[in-house]
Amino acid sequence: MIVYDLICRRQHRFEGWFASADDFARQRESTLIRCPLCGDAAIERRPSANVQVGRAAAPAEHCEDRAESPKEVAVAGGDGHVLKLMRRLIAETENVGRAFPEEARKIHYEEAPKRGIRGQATPDEAEALRDEGIDFMSLPSALTRDLN
């Protein structure tokens, strides 16, 4: 397993785990990798530590990727703020499931009461919503499970 630091066009940084460098390249070419915050499929690798899970790591002199500087390393929500925010988001929104695109349109066009919703949309549905000027944020699918 290889762990890569990734970034989208909107400068959202996130991590991806891949079976190999070829697996990453294949998934990126097929636009299977999307930013968990905005859904953007234009993803680039960022310099990062060479992390391989499941086997001995390469000696430091053989690592091809290195962090640009200490400012590149940040701990997101190390004190639990992100988790608290995600729990609040789940508690204060209605899960409309696969009806998300339809419900988002109804709210946008004032055919339904304005409220916070969450659910699922395919990449094509998400692109269509963006084309219509409907604002939304993509969330990690892990939010559909219990947050420990």
C-alpha positions in Angstrom: 0.0 0.0 0.0 1.3 3.5 -0.9 0.0 6.7 0.7 0.1 9.9 -1.4 -0.6 13.4 -0.4 -3.0 14.8 -3.0 -4.3 18.3 -3.9 -7.2 19.5 -6.2 -7.4 22.7 -8.3 -9.0 24.5 -5.4 -6.0 23.7 -3.2 -7.9 21.2 -1.0 -5.3 18.7 0.4 -6.1 15.1 1.2 -4.5 11.7 1.4 -5.0 8.7 -0.9 -4.0 5.1 -0.4 -3.2 3.0 -3.4 -2.0 -0.5 -4.1 0.9 0.9 -6.3 2.0 3.9 -8.3 0.4 2.3 -11.4 -2.9 1.9 -9.5 -2.8 5.7 -8.6 -2.1 6.6 -12.3 -4.9 4.3 -13.5 -7.4 5.7 -11.1 -6.4 9.3 -11.8 -6.7 8.8 -15.6 -10.1 7.3 -15.1 -11.2 10.2 -12.9 -11.9 7.8 -10.1 -10.1 10.0 -7.6 -12.0 13.1 -6.5 -11.5 15.7 -3.9 -13.6 14.8 -0.8 -14.4 18.4 -0.2 -15.4 19.7 -3.7 -15.6 16.7 -5.9 -12.9 18.0 -8.3 -11.3 15.2 -10.4 -8.2 17.3 -11.4 -6.0 15.8 -8.8 -2.2 16.1 -8.4 0.3 14.4 -6.2 2.1 16.7 -3.6 5.6 16.0 -2.3 5.3 13.8 0.8 7.1 11.3 2.8 7.5 7.9 1.1 5.0 5.8 3.1 4.4 2.2 2.2 2.1 0.1 4.3 2.5 -3.6 4.6 6.2 -4.0 3.9 9.5 -2.6 5.1 9.9 1.1 4.1 12.7 2.1 1.7 15.9 3.5 3.3 15.8 7.3 3.5 18.4 7.8 0.8 16.1 6.0 -1.7 13.0 8.1 -1.0 12.1 10.1 -4.1 9.5 12.4 -2.5 10.3 14.8 0.4 8.2 17.5 2.1 9.0 20.9 0.7 9.4 22.5 4.1 8.0 22.1 7.6 5.1 24.3 6.7 3.8 21.5 4.5 3.1 19.3 7.5 -0.1 20.0 9.4 -2.3 18.1 11.8 -5.9 18.6 10.9 -8.1 18.7 14.0 -5.6 17.1 16.3 -7.7 18.2 19.2 -11.0 16.8 17.9 -12.5 20.0 16.3 -13.0 18.4 12.9 -14.7 15.4 14.4 -17.0 17.6 16.5 -17.8 19.6 13.4 -18.6 16.5 11.4 -20.9 15.2 14.2 -22.7 18.5 14.3 -23.1 18.5 10.5 -24.6 15.0 10.7 -27.0 16.0 13.5 -28.2 19.1 11.9 -28.8 17.9 8.3 -31.4 15.6 6.8 -30.2 12.5 5.1 -32.1 12.3 1.8 -29.9 9.5 0.4 -30.0 9.0 -3.4 -32.6 11.7 -3.7 -29.9 14.3 -3.0 -29.7 15.8 -6.5 -33.5 16.1 -6.8 -33.9 17.6 -3.3 -31.0 20.0 -3.8 -32.7 21.3 -7.0 -36.0 21.7 -5.2 -34.4 23.7 -2.5 -32.4 25.8 -4.9 -35.4 26.6 -7.1 -37.5 27.3 -3.9 -39.9 24.3 -4.6 -39.1 22.9 -1.1 -38.3 24.5 2.2 -34.7 25.7 2.7 -32.9 23.2 5.0 -29.6 21.4 5.4 -29.5 18.1 3.5 -27.0 15.4 2.8 -27.0 12.4 0.6 -25.3 10.7 -2.4 -24.8 11.9 -5.9 -22.8 10.3 -8.8 -20.0 12.4 -10.3 -22.2 13.2 -13.3 -25.1 14.3 -11.0 -22.6 16.5 -9.0 -21.3 18.1 -12.2 -24.8 18.8 -13.3 -25.7 20.5 -10.0 -22.5 22.6 -10.3 -23.5 23.6 -13.9 -26.9 24.8 -12.5 -25.1 26.9 -10.0 -26.3 24.8 -7.0 -23.7 25.1 -4.2 -22.9 22.0 -2.2 -19.9 20.4 -0.6 -18.7 16.8 -1.1 -18.1 14.9 2.2 -16.1 11.8 2.8 -18.2 8.7 2.6 -17.0 7.7 6.1 -19.6 10.2 7.4 -22.3 7.7 6.7 -20.9 5.4 9.4 -20.6 6.0 13.1 -17.9 8.6 14.0 -16.0 7.2 16.9 
